Amino acid sequence: MAGKDPKTTAADFTSYYLQQSTKEFAEDLDKIRSADDFKADALPMLIKSLQQGTSMFSAADQQRIVVDARQASAATKSAGSEKEST
């Protein structure tokens, strides 16, 4: 996986980062979305704001996190299929 395209890795990392961020900040995001002054046209700005957090991570860190997340996902799926077969 070390030879994976950097653009693909960056896109995969952004997706992973946004998933984790929305899980972590779910309650706060719900409060923002339900605020009286929150308009639908603010949603793209909110998403862009969350995406900007990815800039804190180097390309090497992004690659490592993506690989680790894939391995964890594969292990979880493998464990789940083992439980189903027993």
C-alpha positions in Angstrom: 0.0 0.0 0.0 3.0 2.3 0.3 2.9 2.9 -3.5 -0.7 4.1 -3.4 -1.5 7.4 -5.3 -1.0 10.4 -2.9 -4.3 11.9 -4.2 -6.2 8.8 -3.4 -4.6 8.6 0.1 -5.5 12.2 0.7 -9.1 11.6 -0.3 -9.3 8.4 1.8 -7.8 10.3 4.7 -10.3 13.2 4.3 -13.2 10.8 4.3 -11.9 9.0 7.4 -11.1 12.2 9.2 -14.6 13.6 8.5 -16.3 10.4 9.7 -14.3 10.5 12.9 -14.8 14.2 13.4 -18.6 13.9 13.0 -18.7 11.0 15.4 -16.6 12.9 18.0 -18.5 16.2 17.6 -22.0 14.7 16.9 -23.7 16.4 19.8 -22.1 19.8 19.0 -22.9 19.5 15.3 -26.5 18.7 16.2 -26.7 21.8 18.3 -25.3 23.9 15.4 -27.7 22.4 12.9 -30.7 23.0 15.1 -29.8 26.6 16.0 -32.4 29.2 14.8 -29.7 31.1 12.9 -28.3 28.1 11.0 -29.2 28.2 7.4 -28.8 25.4 4.8 -26.3 27.5 2.8 -24.0 27.4 5.8 -23.6 23.6 5.5 -20.8 23.7 2.9 -18.9 26.2 5.0 -19.2 23.9 8.0 -18.0 20.9 6.0 -15.1 22.9 4.6 -14.2 24.0 8.1 -14.1 20.4 9.3 -12.0 19.4 6.2 -9.4 22.0 7.0 -8.4 19.9 10.0 -6.7 17.5 7.7 -4.0 20.0 7.0 -2.6 19.3 10.4 -1.4 15.9 9.2 1.6 15.3 7.0 1.3 13.1 3.9 3.2 10.3 5.8 0.8 10.6 8.8 -2.2 10.5 6.5 -0.8 7.4 4.8 -0.2 5.7 8.1 -3.6 6.5 9.5 -5.4 5.3 6.3 -3.4 2.0 6.3 -4.2 1.5 10.1 -7.9 2.2 9.5 -8.0 -0.3 6.7 -6.3 -2.9 8.7 -8.6 -2.3 11.7 -11.6 -2.5 9.4 -10.4 -5.7 7.8 -9.8 -7.2 11.3 -13.3 -6.2 12.4 -14.9 -7.7 9.3 -12.8 -10.9 9.7 -13.8 -11.2 13.4 -17.5 -10.7 12.5 -17.4 -13.4 9.8 -15.7 -15.8 12.2 -18.5 -15.3 14.7 -21.2 -15.9 12.0 -19.6 -19.2 11.0 -19.4 -20.5 14.6 
